[in-house]
Amino acid sequence: MLRIRLRRTGAKKRPNYRVVVAEALAPRDGRFVDLIGFYDPLTDPATVRIDQDKAREWLQKGARPSDRVAKLLAQAGVT
């Protein structure tokens, strides 16, 4: 099963996240299928950039977003 979830990047105590489509059993920072955006929680306001076309395409194919990504998708106007 595919999940749309966050993949942590950045330095210690300075997180950045990539929004990726990955297999549900893959490690958090491991292999992924597609990169659809990024999220930076440290800027004010938080920066969220998501490719809406890719996100809609993966949702139609059955990928399920994590709780946090579902909120980010709603914020970006995807759902």
NORNORBEL-V100863 format. One record per residue. N is the residue number from 1. RES is the residue in three letters. PSI is psi in degrees with one decimal (999 if undefined). OMEGA is omega in whole degrees, 0 to 359 (999 if undefined). Layout:
n=N res=RES psi=PSI omega=OMEGA
n=N res=RES psi=PSI omega=OMEGA
This chain:
n=1 res=MET psi=137.7 omega=181
n=2 res=LEU psi=142.4 omega=177
n=3 res=ARG psi=144.4 omega=170
n=4 res=ILE psi=118.5 omega=187
n=5 res=ARG psi=176.8 omega=181
n=6 res=LEU psi=141.0 omega=175
n=7 res=ARG psi=119.8 omega=186
n=8 res=ARG psi=133.7 omega=172
n=9 res=THR psi=-179.8 omega=178
n=10 res=GLY psi=174.0 omega=184
n=11 res=ALA psi=173.3 omega=178
n=12 res=LYS psi=129.0 omega=181
n=13 res=LYS psi=13.7 omega=176
n=14 res=ARG psi=66.5 omega=187
n=15 res=PRO psi=144.3 omega=166
n=16 res=ASN psi=152.7 omega=181
n=17 res=TYR psi=144.5 omega=170
n=18 res=ARG psi=138.6 omega=177
n=19 res=VAL psi=115.9 omega=186
n=20 res=VAL psi=159.2 omega=170
n=21 res=VAL psi=122.2 omega=184
n=22 res=ALA psi=159.3 omega=173
n=23 res=GLU psi=141.1 omega=185
n=24 res=ALA psi=-30.9 omega=183
n=25 res=LEU psi=-3.3 omega=179
n=26 res=ALA psi=149.6 omega=178
n=27 res=PRO psi=157.7 omega=183
n=28 res=ARG psi=-47.4 omega=182
n=29 res=ASP psi=19.2 omega=182
n=30 res=GLY psi=-147.7 omega=184
n=31 res=ARG psi=144.3 omega=175
n=32 res=PHE psi=162.9 omega=184
n=33 res=VAL psi=-44.2 omega=184
n=34 res=ASP psi=145.0 omega=176
n=35 res=LEU psi=122.8 omega=183
n=36 res=ILE psi=-2.9 omega=177
n=37 res=GLY psi=-170.4 omega=176
n=38 res=PHE psi=164.4 omega=184
n=39 res=TYR psi=125.4 omega=177
n=40 res=ASP psi=102.9 omega=184
n=41 res=PRO psi=-9.7 omega=186
n=42 res=LEU psi=-15.4 omega=177
n=43 res=THR psi=161.7 omega=180
n=44 res=ASP psi=107.3 omega=358
n=45 res=PRO psi=167.4 omega=182
n=46 res=ALA psi=138.7 omega=181
n=47 res=THR psi=125.5 omega=177
n=48 res=VAL psi=119.9 omega=175
n=49 res=ARG psi=117.5 omega=181
n=50 res=ILE psi=132.5 omega=174
n=51 res=ASP psi=103.8 omega=187
n=52 res=GLN psi=-36.8 omega=180
n=53 res=ASP psi=-45.4 omega=179
n=54 res=LYS psi=-41.6 omega=181
n=55 res=ALA psi=-46.4 omega=178
n=56 res=ARG psi=-40.4 omega=179
n=57 res=GLU psi=-46.1 omega=180
n=58 res=TRP psi=-35.5 omega=177
n=59 res=LEU psi=-38.4 omega=177
n=60 res=GLN psi=-30.3 omega=179
n=61 res=LYS psi=-6.0 omega=176
n=62 res=GLY psi=5.6 omega=178
n=63 res=ALA psi=135.9 omega=181
n=64 res=ARG psi=128.9 omega=179
n=65 res=PRO psi=150.8 omega=172
n=66 res=SER psi=171.2 omega=182
n=67 res=ASP psi=-48.4 omega=182
n=68 res=ARG psi=-41.0 omega=180
n=69 res=VAL psi=-34.0 omega=177
n=70 res=ALA psi=-40.2 omega=177
n=71 res=LYS psi=-40.1 omega=179
n=72 res=LEU psi=-38.9 omega=178
n=73 res=LEU psi=-41.2 omega=178
n=74 res=ALA psi=-40.3 omega=179
n=75 res=GLN psi=-35.9 omega=180
n=76 res=ALA psi=-8.1 omega=178
n=77 res=GLY psi=25.8 omega=182
n=78 res=VAL psi=-40.8 omega=183
n=79 res=THR psi=999 omega=999
